């Protein structure tokens, strides 16, 4: 029970990676606000956590809306009185080659992946500074190194890395750890719908020659939000089987 007495917000926790992370944190004792704009999926995660004996509440806030994020944080504080952990997991893609990429595709990806992470981190920061304690984990992707057809996603995820380094520097004096995980190809029902030739190509580029598992992400986040990593901050942890880019 590494997180007994702690509380956590996990964004995008109606999806596969977010759900696995939220369940892992709850299993270790954290009370979890499960955020996802798809409230039905968020509630499924809450139900799974309660089924395993944990505590969780669902929240449908759109993290691209600054005022709504601030209200989400107030609701969390009203419910449990503290916020110890923020996991910025919400994200999605809208792929297109540069000449064909629309303004809407660009803005959607930047808003969700980058602005959402900023809004959530900013919203919890005052509370964490006051308590002189906090753990923030942002989610980038190996695409932050650049990937064809993902100018929007690569830009957003490299921005998440820069965000981590900057706010990690600002918040370190308040005993707030800010780190970033960078998943490679992780096996989920969603990746199983991808073209097999694409998956095979990425697996060949991965030194461990396989995809990762949801538990690999959840375990890494658990490490970064627990006191096992209390002297680690401003780091990008690659959970990629040794892959250095697509």
C-alpha positions in Angstrom: 0.0 0.0 0.0 2.6 2.6 -1.2 -0.1 5.3 -1.6 -2.2 4.8 1.5 -3.6 8.1 2.5 -2.9 9.7 -0.9 -5.3 11.1 -3.5 -4.8 11.2 -7.2 -6.4 12.7 -10.3 -5.8 10.6 -13.5 -7.0 12.3 -16.7 -8.1 10.2 -19.7 -8.7 7.3 -17.3 -11.6 6.0 -19.3 -9.1 4.7 -21.9 -7.0 1.6 -21.6 -3.7 3.1 -20.3 -5.4 5.6 -18.0 -7.7 2.9 -16.6 -4.8 0.6 -15.9 -2.9 3.4 -14.2 -5.9 4.5 -12.1 -6.6 0.9 -11.0 -2.9 0.4 -10.1 -2.8 3.6 -8.0 -6.1 2.6 -6.2 -4.8 -0.9 -5.6 -1.9 0.8 -3.7 -4.3 2.7 -1.5 -4.9 6.0 -3.4 -8.3 7.6 -3.6 -8.7 8.4 -7.3 -10.6 10.9 -9.3 -11.1 9.2 -12.6 -11.4 11.9 -15.3 -12.5 11.4 -18.8 -14.6 13.5 -21.2 -16.4 10.2 -21.9 -18.1 9.9 -18.5 -19.5 6.5 -19.3 -16.0 5.1 -19.7 -14.8 6.9 -16.6 -17.6 5.3 -14.6 -16.5 1.8 -15.9 -13.0 2.5 -14.4 -14.6 3.6 -11.2 -16.7 0.5 -11.0 -13.5 -1.6 -11.6 -11.7 0.2 -8.8 -14.6 -0.2 -6.4 -14.8 -3.9 -7.4 -11.2 -4.4 -6.3 -11.9 -2.7 -3.0 -10.6 0.8 -3.8 -12.1 4.3 -3.7 -12.8 6.4 -6.8 -15.1 9.0 -8.3 -15.9 9.7 -11.9 -15.4 13.1 -13.5 -16.3 14.2 -17.0 -14.3 17.4 -17.3 -13.0 18.4 -20.7 -9.4 19.2 -19.8 -9.0 21.6 -22.8 -11.3 24.0 -20.9 -9.3 26.0 -18.3 -12.3 27.1 -16.2 -13.7 23.6 -16.1 -10.3 22.2 -15.0 -10.2 24.6 -12.1 -13.7 23.5 -11.1 -12.6 19.9 -11.2 -9.8 20.6 -8.8 -12.2 22.4 -6.4 -14.5 19.3 -6.5 -11.6 17.1 -5.7 -10.6 19.2 -2.7 -14.2 19.4 -1.5 -14.4 15.6 -1.7 -11.1 14.5 -0.2 -9.4 17.7 1.0 -6.1 17.2 -0.7 -4.5 16.4 -4.0 -1.2 14.5 -3.8 -0.9 13.2 -7.3 -1.7 14.3 -10.9 -1.3 12.0 -13.8 -1.8 13.8 -17.1 -2.7 10.9 -19.3 -5.5 12.4 -21.5 -4.4 12.4 -25.2 -5.4 11.4 -28.7 -4.2 11.6 -32.3 -5.5 13.1 -35.6 -2.9 11.9 -38.1 -2.3 13.5 -41.5 0.7 14.3 -43.7 1.6 18.0 -43.5 0.0 19.3 -46.8 -3.3 17.6 -45.8 -3.4 18.4 -42.1 -6.3 20.7 -41.3 -6.4 23.5 -38.7 -8.9 21.4 -36.8 -6.6 18.4 -36.6 -3.7 20.6 -35.5 -5.7 22.4 -32.8 -7.5 19.3 -31.4 -4.2 17.5 -30.8 -2.3 20.5 -29.4 -5.3 21.4 -27.1 -5.8 17.9 -25.7 -2.3 16.7 -25.3 -0.4 19.9 -24.4 -2.8 22.6 -23.2 -4.7 20.0 -21.2 -1.6 18.9 -19.4 -0.7 22.6 -18.7 -4.2 23.5 -17.4 -4.3 20.5 -15.1 -0.8 21.1 -13.7 -1.5 24.8 -13.2 -4.7 24.1 -11.4 -3.2 21.7 -8.8 0.0 23.6 -8.4 -1.1 26.2 -5.8 -2.5 23.5 -3.6 0.6 21.4 -3.9 2.9 24.4 -3.2 0.9 25.3 -0.1 1.3 21.8 1.2 4.9 21.6 0.0 4.2 18.1 -1.5 3.1 16.7 -4.8 3.7 14.3 -7.7 3.0 15.2 -11.3 3.4 12.7 -14.1 2.9 13.9 -17.7 2.5 11.6 -20.6 4.5 12.1 -23.8 5.2 9.5 -26.5 8.2 8.3 -28.5 6.6 10.5 -31.2 8.1 13.5 -29.5 11.3 12.7 -31.4 9.3 13.2 -34.7 7.1 11.0 -36.7 5.8 11.3 -40.2 2.1 12.0 -40.4 2.1 13.3 -36.9 3.4 16.9 -37.0 0.6 17.9 -34.6 1.2 15.0 -32.2 5.0 15.2 -32.3 4.8 18.9 -31.6 2.4 18.5 -28.7 4.3 15.6 -27.1 7.7 17.4 -27.4 5.9 20.3 -25.8 4.9 18.1 -22.9 8.6 17.2 -22.4 9.4 20.9 -22.3 6.5 21.6 -19.9 7.8 18.9 -17.6 11.4 20.3 -17.6 10.1 23.9 -17.0 7.6 23.3 -14.2 9.8 20.6 -12.7 12.4 23.3 -12.2 9.9 25.8 -10.8 8.2 23.4 -8.4 11.3 21.5 -7.1 11.8 24.0 -4.2 8.4 23.0 -2.9 9.1 19.3 -2.8 7.0 18.6 -5.9 8.3 16.0 -8.3 7.5 16.4 -12.0 8.3 13.7 -14.4 7.3 12.4 -17.8 6.7 8.9 -19.2 7.2 8.2 -22.8 5.5 5.0 -24.0 6.5 3.1 -27.1 4.1 0.6 -28.7 1.8 -0.7 -26.0 -0.5 -3.6 -26.6 -4.2 -2.6 -26.1 -7.4 -3.4 -27.9 -6.9 -0.2 -29.9 -3.4 -1.2 -31.2 -4.8 -4.5 -32.2 -6.9 -2.7 -34.8 -3.8 -1.2 -36.5 -2.5 -2.5 -39.8 -0.4 -5.6 -38.9 2.5 -4.5 -41.2 2.8 -1.2 -39.3 2.9 -3.1 -36.0 5.4 -5.6 -37.2 7.7 -2.7 -38.5 7.5 -1.0 -35.1 8.2 -4.2 -33.2 11.3 -4.8 -35.4 12.5 -1.3 -34.4 12.1 -2.2 -30.8 15.2 -3.9 -29.3 13.1 -6.1 -27.0 11.2 -7.2 -30.1 7.8 -7.0 -28.6 5.1 -4.6 -27.6 4.8 -3.4 -24.0 1.8 -4.1 -21.7 -0.6 -1.8 -19.9 0.9 -2.9 -16.6 4.3 -1.6 -17.8 2.9 1.9 -17.9 0.9 1.6 -14.7 4.0 0.3 -12.8 6.2 3.1 -14.1 3.6 5.7 -13.0 3.3 4.1 -9.6 7.1 4.3 -9.1 7.1 8.0 -10.1 4.2 9.0 -7.7 5.5 7.0 -4.8 8.2 7.9 -2.4 10.4 5.3 -4.0 11.3 8.1 -6.5 11.4 11.1 -4.1 14.8 12.2 -5.5 13.8 11.9 -9.1 12.4 14.9 -10.9 12.4 16.5 -14.4 13.1 13.1 -16.1 11.6 11.5 -19.2 11.2 7.8 -18.6 11.1 5.8 -21.8 8.8 2.8 -21.5 9.6 1.6 -25.0 11.5 -1.6 -25.0 14.6 0.3 -25.9 13.1 2.0 -29.0 14.5 5.5 -29.6 12.0 6.6 -32.3 9.9 5.4 -35.1 
